């Protein structure tokens, strides 16, 4: 779900949420005294409920809600200010920060357009291939840049192609024209979402999960191993989404006119030869990718010593401000462009990790796991499917990062108490938080293409519901069969 801008008067549900959050916390704090749960655990449950309600209703900006642990936990005696502030500077936050800086450098020099238009040139003139080309371009770019930025970058190109098709093919059937525009824009959103799940920096829930597993269970999930799970999931769901859009829900079968393809070619020609800034940014980008994927090899080099994914990201971020762009004496990045960096997402990371840390240290996670231990009698696959389905459909209405922050401690506690590897539950739930396809508020890419005015909610819901069901099955299989192989569970 996208963050509300709050420029207008709060909606009724936001006003209700504003009051319901602290009221729920007071009621839990005063009246919930279950056997085996400490006072600190009760207070954490109360503040967790407060945060969940405010996150779900966006009663106030979600990043501000993320500051509640910093404000309330020291007052309630749950932890000291030093202890609860440390998650707000967790290494995973700097991993995402470094990724954001490189993404802004790519956007600043226009390299993203060259990548996307290069993909389009390869796919040909068939309508289905055009949709597939957009989806592939969005997926490739969003593996390394946030899916939000990817969708914003490619939307103008997609809308331009829709316009040109309409202008250059006046005899095209109205239904075909409508289906193509809807399939193209939904394909852009879904491609960006599915590319994002493939890496730790493509979508915020993935990176949050790394910090949570490290802090709570001492399990290190590195960039390369995550890709061994994320890339197959993306590779399976991407063609399914393409087939669903272009053959089942919004079937298209025409071939684009020569004029339409000429226009795409003109857009690529207009870029001219690769500039010095683009070439240097591409080299920096290549360093980042090679560093992340090959970190295991690099760590074995005596001169380098211990190096982390976060360290590689921060090297690239600093380098972006040092490497000359070859234009006007400026570097690839300048500080003025940092205003575009989504600082609120980084704060939300910190608040979620602070809450998760308190859930563990206060004994609340252990208590929740004990209460839910009877679920262990159920079939493991059924539990994983139920948890995945719950998060996918809940994320249709709530922030995917907030949902992840709220549910991971509970889901992991269930796994521990039922004798399962936490990753078996954590991986599908994390991926599920990014795989909501039905509503504009579900993910930023959905909201961005909806804002074009070419896609309606019924259009998105028709395709999205089917993809949600498919995603539940694929994510459950990845958790049960693939992740134990990759992570040695």
N, C-alpha and C positions, 0 to 999 in steps of 0.2 A: 504494500500500500504506500502511496506517496504521501509525503508530509503535507499537511494543510498549510496554506500560506497565511491564513488568519488575517488577511487584509480586510475581509468582510466581517460582519457581526457573526459570532459563533452560532452554529446550528443548534437545534434543540438537543440532539444527542450529545453534543459537546458540552452543553450546559449541564445536562444530566450527569455526564461523566465527571465533570469538574467537582460536583458535590458528592457523587457516589464513591469516588476514590478515597478521599480521607474518611468518609463515613464507614466504608468497609474496613479500613485500617483500624479505626477506633473500636468497632464492634469486635473484630478479631483480637485486638490487643486486650480488651476488657474481659471478654467472655470465653475465649478459646484457651482452655487449660488442659489439653489432652495428656494422658499418662505417658511418660517417657520423653516428653519434649520440654526443653529448658525454656526459661523466660526469654532468653536471647533468640531461640528458635521461633517462639511465638511472635516476637517483634519483627523478625525477618519476614515471616509469613505475612504479617500485617502490611509491612511496607511493600512487599512483593505484590500483594493484591492491589494496593494503591497504584503502584507503577503499571501493573497490567491493565487496569481500567483506564488510566490516563493514556497509556500507549494505544489501547484499542480504540478509544474514542477521540484521540488527538485533542483532548480538552485544552492542553497547552502544547507548544512545540515539543516534539518527542525528545529532542536533545536536552531541553530544560528538565523534563521528567527524569532524564538519566542522571541528573545531579542530586536527586533525592537521597541516595545512599550516603553521599558526601555530607549532606546537611543533617540527616536524621540518625544515622547509625551511631556516630559518636555521642549524640545527645542521649540516646536510649541505652548506651553502654554495650552495644553489640561489638564495636571495635573502636580503636583509636583513629584519629584523623590521619595519622601516618599510614596505618594499615589499610584503611579504606580508600585512600587517595592513590595508592600505588597501582591499582588496576587501570587508572586513567592514563597511565604512561606505560602500559603494557607493550612489549616488543611488537605484538601483532598490529598495534595501532600505527607504529612506524613502518611496518611492512606495507600497509595500505597507503600511508602518507607518501612513501617513495613511489609506489605505483601511480598514485594520483598526479604527482609532479611530472613523471615521464609522459603520462597521458595528456597532460596540459601542453607539454612540449610538442607532442605529436600533433595536437589540435592547432597549436600556434603556427606551425610551419605548413599545415595542410597535407601532411603525409597520409592521413586517414582517407582522404578523397582519392588519392592516387591508388592506394591499396584496393579500395572498393571498386573503382572504375576499371582497374585491371582485371578483377574477377569477372565483372560484367562482360568484358570483351571476350572472355573465354567461353561464355555459356551459350552464345548463339542467339537466334531470333525467335525460338519457340517460346510461347507465353509461359509454359510450365518451367522452362529452363530459366527464363528471366526471374521468376519468383524464386527458384532454387538458387540462382546466382546471388540475389539479395540476401537470402537466408544464410548462404555460405559466407558471404562477405561480412555480414553482421556477426556471425558466430566466430569467425577467425579474429576479427578486431576485438570483440568483447572478451575473448580469452585473456587479453592482456590489458585492456582498458575497461573500466566499469561499464556494465551493460547500459546504464543510463546515458553516459556520454556517447557511447556507440550509436544508440538510437537517435539521439539529438543530432549527431553528425550526419547520419545517413538519411534522415527523414526528408530533408529538402530534395535530395537526389531522387528518392522514391516518388515523391509527389510530382516532380518534374517529369519522370518517365510516364506516370499515369496521364498527365496532361498531354504529353506528346502523342501517346497512343490514341487518345481521344481526338486530337486534332488531325493526325495523319491517317487515321483509319475510320472515316465517317460512315462507312457501310458496315462497320462491325456491329453485331447484334448487341442490343442494349444489355441483355443479361450477361453476355460474355464480358462486356466492358465493365459492368458493375462487379462481377465476380473477380475480374483481374485486379481491379483497384483494391478490393477488400483483401484478396489473397496476398497481394504484394505487401500491403501495409501490415497485416497480421503476421505475414512471414518475416518481415523485418523485426517486429517485436519478439516473436517467438525465437528467431535465430539469435538475437542478442541475448535473450534469457538463457537459451540452451548453450550458447558459447560461454556465457558467464559461469555456468556451473562446472566447467571443465578445469578451471584453475582456482587458486586461492584468492586471486585479486579480481576475478571477474564479477563477483557478487558479494556483498558484505557478509551474509550468513556463513559462507565458507571460511572466511578469515576469522570470524568470531569463534567458530567451532575449534579452530586450532588453539586459540588462547585458552578456551574453556578446558579442553582436554589436557593441555599442558599444566595448567594451574590445579585442576581438580584431581587428575588421575596420573599425572606424570607421563602422559603419552605424547610423544612428539610426532606430529603429522607434518612431514616436510612437503615442499612444493612438488617434487618429482613423484613421490608416492601418491599424493592426492590425484595427480593427473592420471595415474594408472587406474583409478576408479572414475574420476570425473570425465575423462575423454571418452571412454567406452559408453558411459551413460549418454553423453552428448551425441556421440556418433550413432547411437541407436534411435534416440528420440528425434533427432533433426530430420532424417528422411521420413520418419513416420509423420511428423508434423507437416512436412512438404506434401506428402501423399494425401493426408487428411484435408489439407487446404485446397489443393489443385485438382483432386480427383473425386473427393467425396462431398465435402461441404460446399465449396465454391468452385466447381469444375470449370477449367478453361482449356481450350484446345486450339486456339488460333496461332498464327505465326505473325510476329511483329513486322510492320512494314519497313521498307528500306529507309524511309524518312525517319522512323522512330530510332532505328539503330544508328542512323547517321547523326541524330541529335546526341545520343550517348557518346558516339565517337568524338563529336565536337566538344563535348564537356571534357573529355580526356585530353584532346589536343590543346584545349584552352589552358590546361595546366602547364604546358610547355615542358622543357627538359627538367629533370630533377634539380632543384636548387641546392646550393651548398648547405643551407640549413636543414633541408630534408635529408640529404645524404648523411650528415653528421647525426641527426636525430635517429635515423634508421640504424646507424652504427651503435648508438647508445642503447637503443631498443634491443638490438641483437645481443649486446653485452648483458643486458638485464635477463633476457630469456635464457641465454646460454648459461649464465651464472646460476639462475634458479634451477634449471633442469640438471645441470652438471655439478651442483654443489657438493655432492658426495665425493666426486673425483677431486674437486678443488681443495676440500678439507684435508685430503691426504697429502697435499704438497707441503713439505716442511716449512718453507718460507712463509706460506700464507697462514698456517695454523688453523685455529677454529674460526669458521665463518658461517653465518646464518643467512637464511632467506631475507631477514630484516636488514642485516648488514649489507647485503648485495643491493637491496632496494634503496637504502640510504646513500650508498656510494653513487648509484645512478642519479639520485635526486640532487646531490651536491654537485656532481659533474655537470648536470644540466645548467647550473648557474655559472659554471666555469668555462665550458666549451664555447668558443666564439661561433656565432651563427653565420658569420661572413657578411653581415649586413648591418650598417649603421653602428658598427663597433659594439653591438649588443651580444649577449650570450644567448644560448638556445632558450633559456627561460629568464624572465625578469620578475621581480617581486610583485609588480603591479598585477600580473596575471594570476597571482595566488589568491586573489579575491574570488576566483571561480572555484577554488578547491572546496569541496563539501565538508567544511569543518564540523558541521552538526553530526555527520555520520561518525566521525572520529570520537566525538563526545558520547554518542550513543553506544559505541563500542565500549568505552570506559565504564559507563553506567551499567551496562549489561554484565560486564565482567565483574564489577564490584558487587552486584546483586548475586551473581553466581558464586562468588567467593564467600559471601556471607551465608548463603544457603548451605554450603559445605561446612564452613567452620563453626556454625551455630548448632550443628546437629540436625538441622531441618531436612537435609537430603537423606540422611540415614533414617530418620523417622518416617519420611514419605515412602522410602523404599520398603520399610518394614510393613507399613499399612497396605502397600500394594503387592506384597510378596505372594498372596494367594493367586495372583495372576500367573504365577509361574506354572500353575497346573494347566494353563491353557497352552495351545500349540504355539511355538516360537514364531512360525511364519504368520500366524493369525495376529499375534501381538504386533509384529513389525508392520504388517499391512494396515492394521487399525490405527497405529500411531502415525504412519505416513499419510493416510487418508485424512485423519483429523487435522494435521498441520496444513496439508494442501488446501483444504476447504476453509480452514480458519484464516489462512493467509490471504484468501480472496478479499477479506474485509479488514485486515490489520497489517501493520508494518511487518515486512518479512524479517527484518533484523530484530525488531522488538519481540516478535513471536519466537524467534530462535533463542533470544536471551531468556525468555520466560520459560520455555519448555525444555531446553536441554538439561538443566539440573534435575528436573523431575523424571524425564525419560531415562537419563543415565542412572538415576537412583533405582528405577524399576529394573534396569538391566542387572545392576550389581546384586540386588536382593533376590533376583530370580536365577542367579548364577551364570549370567551371560556376559560376554565381552561388551562393555558400554558402546564400542564403535558399531556393533551390529544394530543398535537403535539410533545412535547419534548421527551416523552417516545418512540414512534415508530421511531422517527428520530435517537435517541441515539442507539436504538437496530439495526436499519437499517445500521448504520455505521459499525457494526461488522458482518452483515449478507450478505456479498458479496462473492459469491461462484464461480464466472466464470473464473477469471484470476489469475495468480500467484502473480501479484502485488497488488491484492485486500486486502489481509490480510497476516500477517506473516505466519500462518499455511499453507496457500496455497503455498507461496513461498518456504517454507521449504520442503514440499513433492515434489514439482516440481523439486527441486534441486537434488532429488534422481535419476533423469533420467528415472524413470519408468512411469511417467505420462507426457503426452503431453498437450499443450494448447488446442487443439481440444477436447481431452478427458475431461478436466476440464470444458471447456465451455459448452459441451453437458449436463453434469449433473448440472452444476452451473446455467445455464439459467432457467431450470425448478425449481430448488430450490429457486432462486431469486423470481420467480413469486409466489410460495407458501408462501415464507417468507413475501411478501408484504401483502397478505391476512391475515396471522396469526398475524402479528404485528399490522395491522389496527384493527383487532378484539380485541386484547389485550388493545389497547389504548382507544377504544370506550366503551368497556363493562367491562373489568377487572380493569384497573387502576382507574376509578372513584370509584369503590367499595373499593379498597385497600387504596387509598389516600383520600377518602372522598370528591372527586370532585363533 
